Amino acid sequence: MDIFEFVNRIGMALLCGLIIGLERQWRQHPAGLRTNALISLGSCLFASLSTLVVDSSPTRVAGQIVTGVGFLAGGVILRDGLSVKGLTTAATVWCTAAVGTLTGCGFLLYAFFSTICVLFLNFVMHPLSEWIDNKTKKWMKHEMKYHLYIRCELQQSSSIRALVVGYFQSHHTLSLQSIQQKDANGAGAVQVVSTFATNEKCDDAIEGLMAMLQLEQGVTEVSWERIMVEPSH
């Protein structure tokens, strides 16, 4: 492979990566224009190296690219309560690496057609995906978040937190997200705030926990609120 062919492959890799990244950037996703372009370029460089070195196997290099990009794609997947975000972006990053690998191996038209397929799935199919979500929303369970507020004496705060954590562990439908302690108005008084998520209405379970807390020494006030979380796309 001469230098002109190398530049041609690099140019196609950058073009495809920029096209895919533009769609991600337009929708304000974590991996945008530069990220996808760099992933495509890097994959192209590694694949090109395998063709430049006589004793190197392109398929083996491609396998290493898949493994490396897998770790990179995992970084954009985020968990928020019971919801998982970033799966589409991670899959797009994976496909961008495949496009770059195709260009590095010299399959430029195949890479360009693959880019069109990625854009079709992310751009054209997005309204259809939203339409299906809206149609099925009323049959699906929504995520709910509960905030529990406990006002107690500082000396009893440790035992109160332990009681709350133990109670959540005994109820598998509740997912504890955080438990914090902050100063309250009053000498020696603190407020313990715990947040947890669930897909089911758990008002009775919260009321049961409140009844237990009100019997604890040093607890002066207990309250809670429920918040409905809208599904994200």
N, C-alpha and C positions, 0 to 999 in steps of 0.2 A: 504494500500500500504506500503510494507516494504522498507527499505533503499536501497536494491539492485534494486528493481523495479524503485525507484526514480532516482538512478544513471543511470540506463539504459535509462530512458526517457531523462534525462539531456544530456547524451552522444549523443543520436539520434538528439536532438534539435541542439546541437552544430555542429554536422556533417552536417546536412541539411543547417544550417545557413552559415557555412563556404563554402559549395559547391556553394550556391547561391551568396554569397559575393565575391567569387573568380572570377566569371564571371564579376561582376560589377567592381571589382578592375582591372581586366585585360583590361577593356575598359575605365579605368580612369574616372569613374563616381563618384559623391560625396559620396554616401553611398556604401562603399566597404566591404572588408573582415570582419573587426572587427565590423562594424556597423550592418551588417546583422546577424552576429553571436550573438551579444548582444540582438538584437531584438527577434531572435528566442529563445534564452535562457530566456529572461525576460518573454515572452509569455508562455513558458513552465512552468516557476516557478509559475506564477499566476494561470495557469490552474491546475497545480499539487496541489496548495494550496486548490483549490476548491474541489478536491477529498479527501484531507486529513481532511478537516473540514466537519463534518457530516451535519450541517445545511446550507451548502453553495451550490448554484446551479452552475454547470459548464457553462450552457448556459448564465447565467447572468454575470459571470466573463468574458466569451468570448465577450459579448457585450461591456463591459467596456474596454477590450483590443482593440477592433476595434475602439472605440472612441479615446482612448489615442494615438494609432499609427496613426490615421488620422491626428492629430496635428503634429506629428513627420514627417510624409510623406509630409505635406504641406511645411515644411521648406526647402525641396530640390527642390521645384518648383520655377523657376526663370523666370522673364519676362525681355526680352531684346528687346526693341522697340515693334514691333508688333509680335514678336516670343515668344513662351513659351517653356522653356527648363526644363527638369527634370521630365516630366510626367511618363516616363517609369521607372525611378528610384523610384519615389514615389509609383507606382503600385507594384514594386518589393518588397519594404519595407512592403507594406500592405500584400502581399502574404507570405512573410517571417514570419510575425506575425501569420498568419493563420497556417503555418506549425508548428511553435512552440506551438501553442494552441493544435493542433492535438497530438503532442508528449506528452504534459502535461496531456492530457486526456487519454493517453494510446494507441492511434491509430498509432503505429509506422510505420507499413507498408503503411498506408494511407498517412502519412506525407512524407515518402520517395518517394512514387509515385507522390505526389504533387510537391516535389522538382524537380523531373525529368520533370514534365510539365512546371515548371517555367524556367528551363534551356532550354527546347525545344523552348519556345517562345522567350527568350532573345538571345539565341546563334544560334540556327538552323534557326529561322525565320528572323534573322537580315539581311542576304544577300537578302532574298526575299523582305523585306521592302525597302532596298536600291535600288533594281532593279526597283520596282514599282515607287519609287520617281524619279529615273533617267528617266524613260519612260514618266512620267507625268510632268516633270519639264518644258518642253517647252510650255505646255498649262496653267501653273500656273503663277500667277503674282508674281514677285520677290519684296522683300522689298527693298526700296531705302531710303537712308539717305541724307538729305540736310544739309549743313553747310552754315550759313549766317554770313558774317563778316561785321561789321559796325564800321567805325572810326568816332568819333564825339567828341565834347567838353564835358568835365566832367560835366558841369552844365546842359547839355541837355540829359545826359545818362539815367536818370530816365524816362523821357517822351518817349525816344526812346524804352526802354525796355517795357514800358506799351503799346506802339503802336504795337510792334511786338507780344506781348502776345494776345492783342485784335484781331489782324489780324488772328492769328492761331485759336483762338476760333471761329471765323466766318467761317472757312473752316474746315468742319468735316472730310475731307479726310486726313488732316494733324494732326499728333500727336507730340506735342511739348515734347521733351525729356529733354532739358536743355537750360538754358540761363545764360551766364557768362559775367562778365566784368573784364577786365584786363588793366593794363597800356600799353599805346602805346608810341612809340618814339615821343617825343614832349611835350612841357610844356602844361599841362592842357588838354591833349588829352588821350582818352581811346578807347578801342576796345570792342565792344559788340559782343559776339559770341553766336549764337543760333543754336541748333541742333534739327531736328525733323525727323520723319519717316513716310513713306506712302507706300501703295501698288500700287499707281498710279503715273504716270509721272505728276509732278506739276510745270513744268518750267514756264508756263504762270502765275501761281499764285505767284511764286517767283519774276518774272519780275514786276508784278503789285505792290508787296510790295516794291521792289527797287525804282520804280517810286515815290511812296509815301514818302519813306525815303529821297530821293534826294531833295525833296521840303522842308524838315524839316530844321529849322535853326540849325546850328552847325554841321551838317553832312558833312564830307569832302570826304568820300570814302565808297562805298558799293560794295561787291562782294559775290559770292556764288559758291558752288561746289556740285555736285551730286555724290553719291557713291552707287554702287550696292552691296547689301549684299547677299552673298551666303547662301542658306538655310542650316541649321545645322541638323544633325541626332542624 
